[in-house]
Amino acid sequence: MHEFALAEDIINTISSKVTGQLKTISQINIDVGAFSGIVVDSLEFGLQIILKEKANTMAKINIRQVPTIARCECGSKYEIKNMFDSCPSCQSYNRKIISGIDVMIHSVEIKENEENAN
């Protein structure tokens, strides 16, 4: 999926779970897995563009990269960022992902309505 389309999908997910307008979002915390390197580099930019276009607001966006773990057929574990390196134990490239995350919205902070801020 193109990273801008992913950003739009994340905004749609957030807005469907948030009561009120998108403009009430003040902060978004997102966890992404190591497979999403290109997404990590451009997701914040894409989200800011979409928020600006759809809600005329800017939110603080925190993106945290969460290690994705894989296991070799010999039993060795390693982070997925080393996916294309040979296994130091058996020189194999045969791996299976055992834990990880694609993209997860960790939390969304909402600005308090100005009329309720008294």
C-alpha positions, 0 to 999 in steps of 0.5 A: 500500500502506498504510504499516503494511502496508508496515512489516509486509512489511519486518519479514517480509522482514527476519525471513526473512533473519535467522537466529534470532529477531526479538528479536535485531535491534538496528538496521535501515537502510532506504533509501526513494525520494522517492515514499514521503513518507508512508511515510517519516513513518510507517515507523519508527513502524509498524516499532517497533510491529510489533517490540514486538508480535512480538518484544518488542524495540525496534530503532534504525531509520534511514530514508534518503531516496534521490533518485529521478531522472526525465527530461523528454521534452526531456531535462532531469533532475530529482528526482522531488520536483518531479514535478508542477512544469512543466519549466523548459526546455519547460513539459512535464509528460511525465516518465519515471523513469530511476532510483530506489528504492521501499523497500530494506532497506540493512542489519540489525544483529544483537545478539550472543546473551547466552550468547556475549557472554562 
